[in-house]
Amino acid sequence: MSTELLLPRAARIFISFVALLRVNGFAVAPEQTTAFLAAIALLGPRDLDDIRQSALATLAPPPERRTTFDRLFDLHFRGSEAIEHADDGEDDETVRLQEEGRGDEEPLLSDDTNESGLTATRAEALVERRFAQLPTTDALRRLAREAPRRLPRRRGHRRMRARRGPFADLRRTLRDSVRSDGEILRLGHMKRRQRPRKMLLLIDVSGSMKSRTEENMKLAHALVHAAPNVEVFTFGTRLTRVTRALRLRRREQALSAAAHLVSDWDGGTRIGDALQAFLAVPRFGGYARGAAVVIVSDGLERGEPDALRDAVAKLSRRAWRLSWLTPLATGPGFRPQTEALVAIERFVDDLVDGGSSASIVAHVLALGRRRAA
């Protein structure tokens, strides 16, 4: 019988909150969980503030992670209505893209910027976005079902037994020889274990891609939970790592957390600057080394294509395979017409359709059958 069945129904929401904290890196001992439940029973809480104070007193989050603790508390107990106001400060997961030579220009107001979402702009528009609670599509179900066996893999350093292989299993061979009085009748073999390859997903959340943003974020959440070693970033006028938020199991909570991390939804487009900023941070650039890199963007760059071309060239040298998925690629005979896509075409391994969840899932699942060019 599982432990969950032995718990009172009213206590399960508090136990699941502790589990949520542990998933997000908080150290909570079993004694603290017991004290948390005892404090709630003692107070007989009348509102969420009483529960919050009980959690702070017994679970003791570190002062430097108090903001994250409060955010997880609100997401867990209030759901999609949590965190009405994002924090003003920026953490180390967000990189604001600076424009050279444009410091004396006043940025466009967000109300006047890119209202249709059909054109690209360089101006930064900081907005908050909410995601609707839409049902899971067939494409996402297919990704969750087939990803563990179809995503690309690589040879690890550890070895395993095999019927055939390039390495001799001397330990097993000598052990088996004892049964035949020291005579070696068959040589054991070993081969390297297959490990999931790292995946890096870079999602364009600028105004020209806003019709696809919600579906792309849902797909990113499904991919994070379908495979290990997946990193997800968004870019527009800022570069933001949203992997930690998307690791939340419930999709509504995960997308709500990501919505409050990203502040440049539906704003300007500076793809080249975003990729340059990604490569400039050593911790971020390490995620691309030997990884299957997938960039989901229309490639509508308003700046000079030189920065974009140089960044994509560097990224392709680090990656195992670099794929650029754009809604503009409507067929197998697609030829890039925009200056930016023409500039990067020779550095990417795939330049294919990214206009629907089905096409993106199909390409991601097909990566396991391909080799780097």
N, C-alpha and C positions, 0 to 999 in steps of 0.2 A: 504494500500500500504506500502511495507517495506521501511525502511530507505535506504537500499542499492540501491533500484531502483531510488531514488532521487539524488544519488551522481553522479557526472560526472565520466565517465568510467576511466579517467586518475587518479582520486583521490582514486580509490578503493584499489590500491596496497599499498598506504600510510596508509589508514585506517586499512587495514588488518595487517600491520606491528605493529601498535599500539595495535591491539587486541592480536597479538603474544606476545608482551611485557607483557601485563597484564596477560596472561595465565602463563607466566614464572615468576610471582611475582613482576613485576615492577609496581609501583604506577604512573599512568598517568591520570591526570585530563582532563575533556573535554576541558577546556580552553587551556591546553597544546597541545592537538590534533589540535585545531583550529589554534594556533600559528605555529605549525609545517607545516600545509598546507599553511599558509600565507607566511612563510619563503621560502618555495619552490617556490611559485608563484613570490615572490619578486626577488629571485636569478636567476630564469630561469635556473635551473641546467644544466650544460653541461656534467657532469659525476657523478659517484656515490659518489665521495668525497664531492661534494657540498651537496648532499642529506644527507650524514653522518654528516657533520658539522651542517646542519640545525636541524637534529635530536638531536645531542648533545646539541645544544644551547637551544632548546625549550622543549625537553622531559627530560633533566637533569637527566641522570642515576647516581646513587650513585658511587663515585670513586671506592669503593671496588668491584663493579659489572660491571666495565667498560669492562673487558674481556668478560663476558657473553653477554653484550650488543653488542659488536662488532661481536661476534660469531653469534648471532641471526640476526643481520643486514646482514651479509654475506650470511647466509643460506636463508634468505628471498629474497634478491635481486639478488643473484648470483646462488642460487640453489645448485646443486650437485658439482659445481666447486669451492665452497667456501672453505676458510681456507686451503690453500695449506700446511701450516706448523703448526703443533700443538704446543701449549705452552710447554716450558721446565719444568715449575713448575707443581707440583701435588697439587690437592685440597683435601678437606676432604672426597670426594666421592671415592677416590682411595687408596687402602692399598697395599703397596708393601710387598710381602712375603719374609721374611728374612730366610736364611738357616744357621742353627747353624753348626759351625765347618767347614764351607766351604769358609770362608773369604779369605783364602790365595790362592784359586784356581781361575784361570782366566776363566770367562764364555765363552762358545762357541760362535763363531761369528754367526750372524743370517744367513749368507749365507751358513754355514756348518751345520745348525741345522735343523734336521727333514724335509729334503727336500721333502720326499714322503708323509709325513703326516700320515704314517701308524704305526709309533711307538711312544712311549712316551719317553720324556726326561725331566730332571729337569732343564736344562739350560734356562735362560731367553733370549728371542729374541724379541726385541721391533721393531715392524713393523707397517706400516699404511695400512689400508685395505679400498677398495672401493667396494660398493655394486652395482650390476647391477640393472637396472630398469626392473624387471621381473613382469609379470602379476599376479594378485591375483589368487590363486589356489582354487579349490572347497573346500579343507579342511579349508582354511582361511575364505571363505564365510560362511561355516557351523558354524565355531566358532563365527563369528560376529552375526549370526542370532540366534543361540540357547543358547549362553552363558548367557544372562540375566536371563533366566528362568531355566537353568540346572546346573549352577555352585553351589557349596555348600553354604548353608546358615546356620545361627545360630540364636538362640532366643535372641532378644534384651531385654533391661530393660524396654523400654516403652511398654505400653499396648494399645490394640485396641478393639473395640466392636466385639463380636462374638456371634453366635447363641448358641455355647457351649464353655465352657472354665472353667478353675479351679478357676477363680477369679470372685467375684460378682461386678457388676457395680451398686454401690449404688446410684450414682448421677442420672443415667438414670432411675433406679427403682423408686426413690422418685419423680422424675419429672413426670413419667408416672402415679404415684399413685394419683396425683392431679386431673387427669381427671376422676378418679373413687372415688372421695370423700375420699381420703386417704387410700383406700383399695388397697393392693398390689395384683394384679392379676397374674403378671408374673415377675420373677426375671431375671434381665439382667445379662449378662455374659461378661467377658473380657478374652483375652488371650494375650500373649506376641507377639510383632511384630517380623517378620522374617527379618533379615538383612543379606546382603551378607557377607560371611566369607572372611577374609583376605587371599590373595594368595601370595606366595613367589616363584619366578621362578629363579633358579640358573643354568646358562648356561655355559658349558665347551667350551672355545674357543681356546683350545690348538691345536697343530698340528695334533694330532690323530683324532680330530673331525672337521677338517677344511672343509671336504666335506659336512658337515651338518650345518656349522655355519650360512651361509646366510639364509637358510630356517628357522632355529631356531630363528634368530633375527626378521625375518618377522612375525613369529608366536607370538613372545613376543610383538611386536608392536600391532598386532591385539588384543591380550588378554588385554593389557593395556587400549585400547579404547572400549573394549566390556564389561568391568566390573570395578567397583570401587575397591579401596583398593588392587591394584596389585603392587608389588615391584619386580624389575628385577635386578639381578646382573650377571656379567660375571666373570669368573675366569680362570686362567691359571697359570702364575707366579705372577699375581697380582689380587686383588679383586676390582672390579669397579662397582659402582651403576650407572645404565644407565636409571633409571626410568624417570628422568626429561627429558632426551633427547627423549625418546620414547613417551612422552606425546604430542609431536608435531603432529598435525593432518595429515599432508602430510607424507606418508611413506618415500619418498625419502629424505625429510629434516630430519626426525627422525633418519633414519639409517645413514645419513651422520654425524649428530651430535654425534651419538653413536660411529661411526668409529673414530672420533677424540678424544673421551673420553678414549677409550680403547687403550692401547698401547702394549698389549701382545698377539695380534692375532697370531694364528698359531705357538706359541712358545712352551715352556716347559709345563710340567704337574706336579702340586703339589696340588692335591685335598685335602689331609688332612690338609696341611698348610693353604689353602684357607678357608676351613670351620672353622678351629681354629681361623683364623683372623676374620672371620665373627662373631663368637660368642664372641670374645674378645672386640668388639666395642658395648657398650650398646645400642646405637641407632639402629645399624643393628640387633643385637640379638633380640630386641623388635619386629621387623617385623615378626619373626617366631612364636611368642607366640600366640597359638590358631589358627594358620594359616594352610592352605593346602599348604604344601611345596612340590615343584616338582623340582627335580634335573635332568638335562639332561646331561648325561656324559657317556662315555664308561667305566669309572672306571679303565683305564689303568694307575695305580699309580706306579711310579718308586721308591718311597721311602718306608720306612717301613709302614706296614698297621696299626700300633698301633695308630698313630695320626689320621688317617682316621676313625678307629673304634671308638675311644673316641669321636671325633667330631660328628659323626653320631648318637652315643648314646645320647649325650647331645641334639642334634637337635631334635631327635625323642621324647624326653621328653617334649620339648617346643611346638612341633607342634601338631595340631589336627590330621593330617595324613601326613605321609612322603612317597613320591613316588620317586623311582629312575628309570629313563627311559634310557635304554642303547641300542645302535644299535646291541649289541651282543645278545640280547634276541630275537631270530628269530622265536620263537614259544611258544605255551602255556606250553610245557614241558621243558622249558629252565631251566637249572641248572648252576649256576655260576662256572666258571673254574679258573678265575684269583684269585690271593690271596686276592686282595683288595675287590672284590665283595663277596667272601666267608666270609670275616671278617665282612662285614656290613649286610649280608643277614638277620640276626635275628633281626636287629634294624629297618628295613624298613617295611612299610605296603604293598608296592607294588614294585616288581622288574620285570618290563615289557618292552616291545619293545618300543624303542625310535628312530627307524631308519628311520621314515618317518613322514611328517607333519600329514598325515591322522591318524596314530596310536597315535601320541601325542594328537591331538585334541580329538580323541575318548576317550582316558583315562581321559583327563581333564574334558570333559563333563559328564563322568560317575561318577566323584567324588561326585556329589550331591546326588547320591543314596547310598553312602557308609557311614559307621560309623567307627570311630576310633577303632583299634583293642585293 
